[in-house]
Amino acid sequence: MAARSSSRSSAKDRPSYRCTECGWTTAKWLGRCPECQAWGTVEEYGTPAVRTTAPGRVTSAALPIGQVDGRQATARGTGVDELDRVLGGGLVPGAVVLLAGEPGVGKSTLLLDVAAKAASEEHRTLYITGEESASQVRLRADRIGALSEHLYLAAETDLSAVLGHLDSVKPSLLVLDSVQTVASPEIDGAPGGMAQVREVAGALIRASKERGMSTLLVGHVTKDGAIAGPRLLEHLVDVVLQFEGDRHARLRLVRGVKNRYGATDEVGCFELHDEGITGLADPSGLFLTRRDEPVPGTCLTVTLEGRRPLVAEVQALTVDSQIPSPRRTTSGLETSRVSMMLAVLEQRGRISALGKRDIYSATVGGVKLSEPAADLAVALALASAASDTPLPKNLVAIGEVGLAGEVRRVTGVQRRLAEAARLGFTHALVPTDPGRIPDGMRVLEVADIGDALRVLPRRRERGEKARADAEDRG
């Protein structure tokens, strides 16, 4: 009996260790915290207290799910149609949305526009900025026209002050820019640390659920593009949105990464300009170059961003290399997939002129093509550039190309063809069995890369045409 009690006391007196960055605890020392992956932050802090939780009084009685009133979770529109598309209809009362993106991509501009359009007499909006002064935000609001008498603005970095503003303003929508700049005086650590971000997010989530207030949180990202802070932050919030875009291009995309109230396969398209940011219901025009005559090295395809089809243009250029190792430069395309298409063209398409030439490939308008459905367009653009032969006018190419040279099926072919037909394209190269064809469109089914390359006019035919044109001019 004495031995058993001594073993219990020794287990109780055993020291505990805690990570100073994220607060993770363990019974033994580790050099690296498994939670936040930080080195040298696990320190001894004493014996953990043994606590038990007794049953308490419930806040509300449990009801059969059919008797729960679902009208309280009806989404309310933000006034920005493209954002409502991604959210699944709008903001649900009590929902917490995390919007993350690269610096300068336009997060603050978008949310300030949303805050002004969502504000009304019945639904006040509170905009808390922790990165700028109130006067700086006012200047941006004047520039983009985001002014409303029901939009309240404050500059705070203290969590208790933010909660105090909630009591005084009683908003229906809270915008916090950003969650990494606000700190709680009750928690050790600098703003933006693991423990601080967790505490601030937890307090705002509790306030949102209790008040039925929608909350939009701006989140920073790391150099790898991941959302900064503990992974728990993404689990706690209801919706996670990723704001993407090249700072040198006008296009901005908002993708749904997590959504408890709707699908995550929708994408919102925006255009960033000097007067602010506007939604694009039909963004395909940004990705196309209108020409009277086709140019060698260009091919059009239809990509799916979520469930939205977008017509995009792929361009390629090949020149004689002046160095032993030819250059391979890409923009908007995955370098690995472009290299695969070069290998397929050389081995399966019998195009031997690509190996010793500098090759440049890019997309138009800043769009990024990462899905395999663009393989066929990339291959045709490279082949067209190598032979200096333009593809037929009003042609789109859709399909995944395998290493054996086969053209594989892709999802959503009918939606892609319908979008191409709506924009006036009349010819398409697609894999076999594409399904229903839109009226007025001629579709050529190709089984492999050899069939696809037959759409390129032969050099002999081009030479005969050039001689005929010269004779006509003579």
C-alpha positions as CSV (number, residue, x, y, z in Angstrom):
1,M,0.0,0.0,0.0
2,A,2.9,2.3,0.9
3,A,4.6,1.6,-2.4
4,R,1.5,2.4,-4.3
5,S,1.0,5.7,-2.6
6,S,4.7,6.6,-3.1
7,S,4.4,5.8,-6.9
8,R,1.4,8.1,-7.1
9,S,3.2,10.9,-5.3
10,S,6.2,10.6,-7.5
11,A,4.1,10.7,-10.7
12,K,2.3,13.8,-9.3
13,D,5.6,15.5,-8.4
14,R,7.1,14.8,-11.9
15,P,7.9,18.1,-13.6
16,S,6.0,19.3,-16.7
17,Y,7.4,21.1,-19.8
18,R,5.7,23.8,-21.8
19,C,6.5,25.5,-25.2
20,T,7.0,29.2,-24.7
21,E,5.7,29.9,-28.2
22,C,2.4,28.0,-28.4
23,G,1.8,26.8,-24.9
24,W,1.9,23.1,-25.8
25,T,2.7,20.9,-22.7
26,T,4.4,17.5,-22.3
27,A,5.6,15.3,-19.5
28,K,9.2,15.2,-20.9
29,W,11.6,17.6,-22.5
30,L,11.9,17.8,-26.2
31,G,14.3,19.9,-28.3
32,R,11.6,20.8,-30.9
33,C,7.9,21.5,-30.2
34,P,5.7,19.1,-32.2
35,E,2.9,21.7,-32.3
36,C,4.6,24.8,-33.7
37,Q,7.8,23.2,-34.9
38,A,10.0,25.7,-33.0
39,W,13.4,24.7,-31.7
40,G,14.6,25.3,-28.1
41,T,11.3,26.6,-26.8
42,V,10.2,23.7,-24.5
43,E,11.0,24.6,-20.9
44,E,10.2,23.2,-17.5
45,Y,7.6,25.1,-15.6
46,G,6.4,22.9,-12.7
47,T,4.1,20.2,-11.7
48,P,0.8,20.2,-13.6
49,A,-2.3,20.5,-11.4
50,V,-4.7,17.6,-11.6
51,R,-8.2,18.9,-12.2
52,T,-11.5,17.2,-12.8
53,T,-14.6,18.8,-14.3
54,A,-17.9,18.2,-12.6
55,P,-21.2,18.3,-14.5
56,G,-22.6,21.8,-14.6
57,R,-25.8,23.6,-15.6
58,V,-26.4,23.6,-19.3
59,T,-27.0,26.9,-21.2
60,S,-29.8,25.6,-23.4
61,A,-31.6,22.3,-23.5
62,A,-30.8,19.8,-26.2
63,L,-33.5,19.5,-28.9
64,P,-34.2,17.1,-31.7
65,I,-32.5,18.4,-34.8
66,G,-35.8,18.9,-36.6
67,Q,-36.9,21.4,-33.9
68,V,-33.9,23.6,-34.1
69,D,-34.7,27.0,-35.8
70,G,-32.5,27.2,-38.9
71,R,-33.7,30.7,-39.8
72,Q,-31.1,32.2,-37.4
73,A,-28.3,31.0,-39.6
74,T,-29.7,32.6,-42.8
75,A,-26.9,34.2,-44.8
76,R,-26.9,38.0,-45.4
77,G,-25.4,39.4,-48.6
78,T,-22.2,41.5,-48.3
79,G,-23.0,43.7,-51.3
80,V,-20.1,42.2,-53.2
81,D,-21.4,39.5,-55.5
82,E,-18.1,37.8,-56.1
83,L,-17.4,37.4,-52.4
84,D,-21.0,36.1,-51.8
85,R,-20.4,33.5,-54.5
86,V,-17.4,32.1,-52.6
87,L,-19.1,32.3,-49.2
88,G,-22.2,30.4,-50.4
89,G,-24.6,33.3,-50.5
90,G,-23.3,35.8,-47.9
91,L,-22.2,36.0,-44.2
92,V,-24.0,33.9,-41.7
93,P,-24.7,35.6,-38.3
94,G,-22.1,34.4,-35.8
95,A,-19.7,33.1,-38.6
96,V,-16.0,33.8,-38.3
97,V,-14.2,34.2,-41.7
98,L,-10.4,34.2,-42.0
99,L,-9.1,35.9,-45.2
100,A,-5.3,35.3,-45.8
101,G,-3.1,36.5,-48.6
102,E,0.3,37.9,-49.6
103,P,1.2,41.5,-48.6
104,G,-0.1,44.1,-51.0
105,V,-2.5,41.7,-52.7
106,G,-5.6,43.8,-51.8
107,K,-7.0,42.2,-48.6
108,S,-7.6,45.5,-46.7
109,T,-9.0,47.2,-49.8
110,L,-11.5,44.4,-50.4
111,L,-12.7,44.2,-46.8
112,L,-13.0,48.0,-46.5
113,D,-15.3,47.9,-49.5
114,V,-17.3,45.0,-48.0
115,A,-17.6,46.8,-44.7
116,A,-19.0,49.9,-46.3
117,K,-21.5,48.0,-48.6
118,A,-22.7,45.8,-45.7
119,A,-23.3,48.7,-43.3
120,S,-26.9,49.9,-42.9
121,E,-29.1,51.4,-40.3
122,E,-30.2,47.9,-39.0
123,H,-26.7,46.4,-39.4
124,R,-23.8,48.5,-38.2
125,T,-20.2,47.6,-39.2
126,L,-17.1,48.0,-37.1
127,Y,-13.7,48.1,-38.8
128,I,-10.8,47.7,-36.4
129,T,-7.3,48.3,-37.9
130,G,-4.2,47.3,-36.1
131,E,-1.7,48.0,-38.9
132,E,-2.7,51.6,-39.8
133,S,-4.0,54.7,-38.2
134,A,-7.7,55.7,-38.6
135,S,-6.8,58.6,-40.8
136,Q,-4.9,56.3,-43.2
137,V,-7.9,54.0,-43.5
138,R,-10.1,57.1,-44.1
139,L,-7.8,58.2,-47.0
140,R,-8.2,54.7,-48.6
141,A,-12.0,54.9,-48.1
142,D,-12.2,58.2,-49.9
143,R,-10.2,56.8,-52.8
144,I,-12.3,53.7,-53.3
145,G,-15.6,55.3,-52.3
146,A,-16.1,53.1,-49.2
147,L,-17.9,55.7,-47.0
148,S,-21.0,55.0,-44.9
149,E,-22.5,56.7,-41.9
150,H,-23.1,53.3,-40.4
151,L,-19.5,52.2,-40.7
152,Y,-17.5,52.7,-37.6
153,L,-13.7,52.9,-37.6
154,A,-11.1,52.4,-34.8
155,A,-7.4,51.8,-34.5
156,E,-6.6,49.3,-31.7
157,T,-4.1,46.7,-30.9
158,D,-5.4,45.7,-27.4
159,L,-7.9,42.8,-27.2
160,S,-9.7,44.3,-24.2
161,A,-10.2,47.6,-26.2
162,V,-11.6,45.7,-29.2
163,L,-14.1,43.9,-26.9
164,G,-15.0,47.3,-25.4
165,H,-15.8,48.7,-28.9
166,L,-18.1,45.7,-29.4
167,D,-20.0,46.7,-26.3
168,S,-20.4,50.3,-27.4
169,V,-21.0,50.0,-31.1
170,K,-23.0,46.6,-31.1
171,P,-22.1,45.8,-34.7
172,S,-23.6,43.1,-36.9
173,L,-20.2,42.8,-38.8
174,L,-16.7,43.1,-37.4
175,V,-13.7,43.5,-39.6
176,L,-10.3,43.0,-37.9
177,D,-7.2,43.9,-39.8
178,S,-5.3,41.9,-38.8
179,V,-5.5,39.1,-36.2
180,Q,-1.7,39.1,-35.8
181,T,-1.5,42.7,-34.7
182,V,-3.8,42.4,-31.7
183,A,-2.6,41.1,-28.3
184,S,-4.1,40.3,-25.0
185,P,-2.4,41.7,-21.8
186,E,-3.2,38.4,-20.0
187,I,-1.0,36.4,-22.2
188,D,2.8,36.5,-22.3
189,G,4.4,37.0,-25.7
190,A,4.6,39.6,-28.5
191,P,1.6,40.2,-30.9
192,G,1.6,37.6,-33.6
193,G,3.0,34.8,-31.5
194,M,1.4,31.4,-31.3
195,A,-0.2,32.0,-27.9
196,Q,-1.4,35.5,-28.6
197,V,-3.0,34.6,-32.0
198,R,-4.8,31.7,-30.3
199,E,-6.1,33.8,-27.4
200,V,-7.2,36.7,-29.7
201,A,-9.0,34.4,-32.1
202,G,-10.7,32.4,-29.4
203,A,-12.0,35.6,-27.7
204,L,-13.4,37.0,-30.9
205,I,-15.0,33.7,-31.9
206,R,-16.7,33.5,-28.5
207,A,-17.9,37.1,-28.9
208,S,-19.2,36.4,-32.4
209,K,-21.2,33.3,-31.3
210,E,-22.7,35.0,-28.3
211,R,-23.7,38.2,-30.1
212,G,-24.7,36.6,-33.5
213,M,-22.1,38.9,-35.1
214,S,-20.3,38.0,-38.3
215,T,-16.5,38.5,-38.1
216,L,-14.0,38.9,-40.9
217,L,-10.4,38.4,-39.8
218,V,-7.4,39.3,-41.9
219,G,-4.5,36.8,-41.6
220,H,-0.9,37.1,-42.6
221,V,0.9,34.3,-44.5
222,T,4.4,33.0,-44.2
223,K,7.1,33.1,-47.0
224,D,5.8,29.6,-48.1
225,G,2.3,31.0,-48.6
226,A,0.8,29.1,-45.6
227,I,-1.4,31.0,-43.1
228,A,0.8,32.3,-40.2
229,G,0.0,31.3,-36.7
230,P,-1.0,28.0,-35.1
231,R,-2.9,25.5,-37.2
232,L,-5.6,25.5,-34.6
233,L,-6.7,29.0,-36.0
234,E,-7.9,27.4,-39.2
235,H,-9.8,24.7,-37.3
236,L,-11.5,27.2,-35.0
237,V,-12.9,29.6,-37.7
238,D,-15.9,28.7,-39.8
239,V,-14.6,29.8,-43.2
240,V,-11.0,30.1,-44.6
241,L,-10.5,32.1,-47.8
242,Q,-7.3,32.5,-49.7
243,F,-6.7,35.8,-51.6
244,E,-4.4,35.2,-54.6
245,G,-2.9,37.4,-57.3
246,D,0.3,38.7,-58.8
247,R,1.0,42.2,-57.7
248,H,2.0,43.1,-61.3
249,A,-1.4,41.9,-62.7
250,R,-4.9,43.2,-62.3
251,L,-6.6,39.9,-61.6
252,R,-7.3,38.8,-58.0
253,L,-8.8,35.4,-57.0
254,V,-10.6,34.5,-53.7
255,R,-10.7,30.8,-53.2
256,G,-12.6,28.9,-50.5
257,V,-10.3,26.6,-48.6
258,K,-12.8,25.7,-45.8
259,N,-16.5,26.6,-45.6
260,R,-18.9,25.2,-43.0
261,Y,-21.9,26.9,-44.8
262,G,-21.2,26.1,-48.4
263,A,-19.1,24.5,-51.0
264,T,-15.3,25.1,-51.4
265,D,-15.2,24.8,-55.2
266,E,-16.2,28.4,-55.9
267,V,-13.8,31.1,-56.9
268,G,-14.4,34.9,-56.8
269,C,-12.7,37.0,-59.5
270,F,-11.7,40.7,-58.8
271,E,-9.9,43.4,-60.7
272,L,-7.6,45.7,-58.6
273,H,-7.2,49.2,-60.0
274,D,-6.5,52.7,-58.8
275,E,-10.1,53.3,-57.8
276,G,-10.3,50.2,-55.6
277,I,-11.4,46.6,-56.3
278,T,-14.3,45.4,-58.4
279,G,-15.8,42.0,-59.0
280,L,-15.6,40.4,-62.4
281,A,-18.6,38.4,-63.4
282,D,-16.9,37.6,-66.8
283,P,-13.1,37.7,-66.3
284,S,-12.2,35.8,-69.5
285,G,-11.4,39.0,-71.3
286,L,-8.4,39.6,-69.1
287,F,-6.8,36.4,-70.3
288,L,-7.1,36.9,-74.0
289,T,-5.3,38.9,-76.7
290,R,-7.6,39.9,-79.5
291,R,-5.9,39.7,-82.9
292,D,-7.1,39.9,-86.5
293,E,-4.7,37.1,-87.6
294,P,-3.4,34.1,-85.6
295,V,0.2,34.2,-84.4
296,P,2.6,31.3,-84.1
297,G,3.1,30.0,-80.6
298,T,-0.3,30.8,-79.2
299,C,-3.1,28.5,-78.2
300,L,-6.3,28.9,-76.2
301,T,-7.7,26.6,-73.5
302,V,-10.5,26.6,-71.0
303,T,-9.5,26.1,-67.4
304,L,-11.9,25.5,-64.4
305,E,-11.3,27.7,-61.4
306,G,-13.6,26.0,-58.9
307,R,-16.8,25.5,-60.9
308,R,-16.2,28.6,-63.1
309,P,-14.8,28.0,-66.6
310,L,-12.3,30.7,-67.8
311,V,-10.8,30.9,-71.3
312,A,-7.0,31.5,-71.1
313,E,-4.3,32.0,-73.6
314,V,-0.9,30.1,-73.6
315,Q,2.0,31.6,-75.4
316,A,5.3,30.0,-76.3
317,L,8.5,31.3,-78.0
318,T,11.5,29.3,-79.2
319,V,14.8,30.8,-80.3
320,D,18.3,29.5,-81.1
321,S,20.3,29.2,-77.9
322,Q,23.6,30.9,-77.5
323,I,24.7,28.9,-74.5
324,P,25.4,25.1,-74.0
325,S,22.4,24.7,-71.7
326,P,19.3,26.1,-73.3
327,R,17.0,28.3,-71.1
328,R,13.6,27.1,-70.0
329,T,11.5,30.0,-68.6
330,T,7.9,29.8,-67.6
331,S,5.4,32.4,-66.2
332,G,1.9,31.3,-65.0
333,L,2.7,27.7,-65.9
334,E,4.2,24.9,-63.9
335,T,7.8,24.3,-65.0
336,S,7.6,20.6,-64.5
337,R,4.5,20.2,-66.7
338,V,6.1,22.3,-69.5
339,S,9.2,20.1,-69.3
340,M,6.9,17.0,-69.6
341,M,5.2,18.5,-72.7
342,L,8.7,19.2,-74.3
343,A,9.7,15.5,-73.7
344,V,6.4,14.2,-75.1
345,L,6.7,16.4,-78.2
346,E,10.2,15.3,-78.9
347,Q,9.7,11.6,-78.3
348,R,6.0,11.0,-79.3
349,G,5.5,14.0,-81.7
350,R,8.8,13.6,-83.5
351,I,9.7,17.3,-83.0
352,S,13.5,17.3,-82.6
353,A,14.1,21.1,-82.8
354,L,13.2,21.8,-79.2
355,G,16.1,20.2,-77.4
356,K,18.8,22.8,-78.4
357,R,16.6,26.0,-78.4
358,D,15.7,28.5,-75.7
359,I,12.1,28.1,-74.8
360,Y,9.8,30.6,-73.1
361,S,6.2,29.9,-72.2
362,A,3.7,32.1,-70.4
363,T,0.0,32.9,-69.9
364,V,-1.8,36.1,-70.6
365,G,-3.3,38.3,-67.9
366,G,-1.5,36.9,-64.9
367,V,-3.7,33.7,-64.7
368,K,-2.0,30.6,-63.3
369,L,-2.7,27.3,-65.1
370,S,-1.9,24.3,-62.9
371,E,-4.5,21.8,-63.9
372,P,-3.6,19.0,-66.4
373,A,-6.4,20.1,-68.7
374,A,-4.1,22.8,-70.1
375,D,-1.5,20.2,-71.2
376,L,-2.8,20.0,-74.8
377,A,-2.8,23.7,-75.2
378,V,0.8,24.0,-73.9
379,A,1.9,21.2,-76.2
380,L,0.3,22.8,-79.3
381,A,1.7,26.3,-78.4
382,L,5.2,24.8,-78.2
383,A,4.8,22.9,-81.4
384,S,3.4,26.0,-83.2
385,A,6.3,28.1,-82.0
386,A,8.9,25.4,-83.0
387,S,7.5,25.2,-86.6
388,D,6.7,28.9,-86.8
389,T,3.2,27.9,-87.9
390,P,0.0,29.5,-86.4
391,L,-2.9,27.4,-85.2
392,P,-6.2,27.8,-86.9
393,K,-8.2,30.8,-85.7
394,N,-11.0,30.4,-83.1
395,L,-9.5,27.1,-81.8
396,V,-9.4,26.0,-78.2
397,A,-7.6,22.9,-77.0
398,I,-8.6,20.9,-73.9
399,G,-7.1,17.7,-72.6
400,E,-4.4,16.1,-70.4
401,V,-1.4,14.6,-72.2
402,G,0.3,11.5,-70.7
403,L,3.9,10.5,-71.1
404,A,2.8,7.9,-73.7
405,G,1.4,10.7,-75.8
406,E,-2.2,9.8,-75.2
407,V,-4.8,12.6,-74.7
408,R,-6.8,11.8,-71.6
409,R,-10.3,13.0,-70.5
410,V,-10.7,15.8,-68.0
411,T,-13.6,16.9,-65.9
412,G,-16.2,19.5,-67.0
413,V,-15.6,19.2,-70.8
414,Q,-19.2,20.3,-71.5
415,R,-18.9,23.3,-69.3
416,R,-15.6,24.3,-70.9
417,L,-17.0,24.0,-74.4
418,A,-20.1,25.9,-73.5
419,E,-18.0,28.8,-72.2
420,A,-15.8,28.7,-75.4
421,A,-18.9,28.8,-77.6
422,R,-20.4,31.7,-75.6
423,L,-17.2,33.7,-76.3
424,G,-17.4,33.0,-80.1
425,F,-14.9,30.1,-80.5
426,T,-16.0,27.7,-83.2
427,H,-13.4,24.9,-83.2
428,A,-12.1,22.7,-80.3
429,L,-9.7,19.9,-79.8
430,V,-10.9,17.6,-77.0
431,P,-10.3,14.0,-75.8
432,T,-12.6,11.2,-77.1
433,D,-16.2,11.1,-76.0
434,P,-16.7,14.7,-74.9
435,G,-20.4,14.4,-74.4
436,R,-22.9,17.0,-75.7
437,I,-21.5,19.5,-78.1
438,P,-22.8,23.2,-78.1
439,D,-24.6,24.3,-81.2
440,G,-22.4,25.9,-83.8
441,M,-19.1,24.4,-82.6
442,R,-17.0,21.9,-84.5
443,V,-15.2,19.5,-82.2
444,L,-12.3,17.3,-83.3
445,E,-11.7,14.3,-81.0
446,V,-8.0,13.4,-80.6
447,A,-6.7,10.2,-79.1
448,D,-3.0,11.1,-78.9
449,I,-0.6,14.0,-79.5
450,G,0.0,12.9,-83.1
451,D,-3.7,13.4,-83.9
452,A,-3.5,16.9,-82.3
453,L,-0.4,18.0,-84.2
454,R,-2.3,17.4,-87.5
455,V,-4.1,20.7,-87.0
456,L,-0.9,22.5,-87.7
457,P,-0.5,23.3,-91.5
458,R,2.5,21.7,-93.1
459,R,5.5,23.8,-94.1
460,R,5.0,22.8,-97.7
461,E,1.5,24.1,-97.7
462,R,2.6,27.4,-96.1
463,G,5.3,27.7,-98.7
464,E,2.9,27.2,-101.6
465,K,0.5,29.7,-100.1
466,A,3.4,32.3,-99.7
467,R,4.4,31.8,-103.4
468,A,0.8,32.1,-104.5
469,D,0.4,35.4,-102.5
470,A,3.6,36.7,-104.1
471,E,2.3,35.8,-107.6
472,D,-0.9,37.6,-106.8
473,R,0.9,40.7,-105.7
474,G,3.1,40.5,-108.8
